[in-house]
Amino acid sequence: MRDEYKDYLDQKRCRSTRKSYLSDFDQFADFMCGKSSDITKATVADITEFTERIEESYLPSTAARKKTSLRIFLQWLEIMGRSKSIVSHVIEIHYPAPNFRHSITQENQDKLFRCLYRNNEYEVRDAAIFALVLYCGCKISDIVKIIVSDINEPRKILTIRHQQIDIQAAIPFIRDYLSLRLSSKYPPLDGASQLFVNRYGNGISDRSIRRKFHIYTTRAGFKANPRELRHTFSLNQLKSGVLVKELARKLGNKSQSSLQVYKEQLERLVGLE
């Protein structure tokens, strides 16, 4: 069953997410094995007990992710007709509010881009990637999937998941990178080409981007993670008067619970009603 579920995830999730979800699958399988029960026969009581253990053992954000993973697996079982009972609906997931206090100061933003010497195509590439996160609120998991035709340079628009994003602030960085790509050793660019590639000409991975970010922030003399770039974008948007619903749309959060999270952050950090 694990291999079948892995094949399903291969079509739906990126590599890092697949790895996490399979680890969560193994954890749930071990739990059910300890109860001498088949994983397809999980009851409401089993799910409740397992999720309570998760909540006791992990931070809220990790627990929410593990419960999301479990719900996706149980829904897959139901879709495939393998589950003996319909139990996915009993899992309640409450994501903690993002801590916008963990944003990057303007001074550190300047340090980050100054330490990108931009004297080779890789640093120019990384500057463009970080600009898309910091100035446009893009997710790294979305950035690694961008192809050249997703960029409408004259209109300064990027299309991600059928959503158009204004990337005017990042356009100078993207133009610098594209000009280097055109003159580099890689094959000619076409609409289907991966926009951001590694030294071998393959699409760069989100793991590689996170590792690079750690290298640059260490070089710049401060500690941060890529998520704080999005927090910084969000906080700047809130301070500039962007409506909560519009900000949630820009960040790709469409659920009512996500909207409520941003409303609370708006009132707490910006002081608006």
Secondary structure as GFF3:
##gff-version 3
##sequence-region A 1 273
A	DSSP	alpha_helix	2	12	.	.	.	ID=ss1
A	DSSP	alpha_helix	15	34	.	.	.	ID=ss2
A	DSSP	three_ten_helix	39	41	.	.	.	ID=ss3
A	DSSP	alpha_helix	44	57	.	.	.	ID=ss4
A	DSSP	alpha_helix	60	80	.	.	.	ID=ss5
A	DSSP	three_ten_helix	88	90	.	.	.	ID=ss6
A	DSSP	alpha_helix	106	115	.	.	.	ID=ss7
A	DSSP	alpha_helix	121	136	.	.	.	ID=ss8
A	DSSP	alpha_helix	140	143	.	.	.	ID=ss9
A	DSSP	three_ten_helix	148	150	.	.	.	ID=ss10
A	DSSP	beta_strand	151	152	.	.	.	ID=ss11
A	DSSP	beta_strand	157	160	.	.	.	ID=ss12
A	DSSP	beta_strand	163	166	.	.	.	ID=ss13
A	DSSP	three_ten_helix	168	170	.	.	.	ID=ss14
A	DSSP	alpha_helix	171	182	.	.	.	ID=ss15
A	DSSP	alpha_helix	206	220	.	.	.	ID=ss16
A	DSSP	alpha_helix	226	239	.	.	.	ID=ss17
A	DSSP	alpha_helix	244	250	.	.	.	ID=ss18
A	DSSP	alpha_helix	256	265	.	.	.	ID=ss19
A	DSSP	pi_helix	266	270	.	.	.	ID=ss20
###
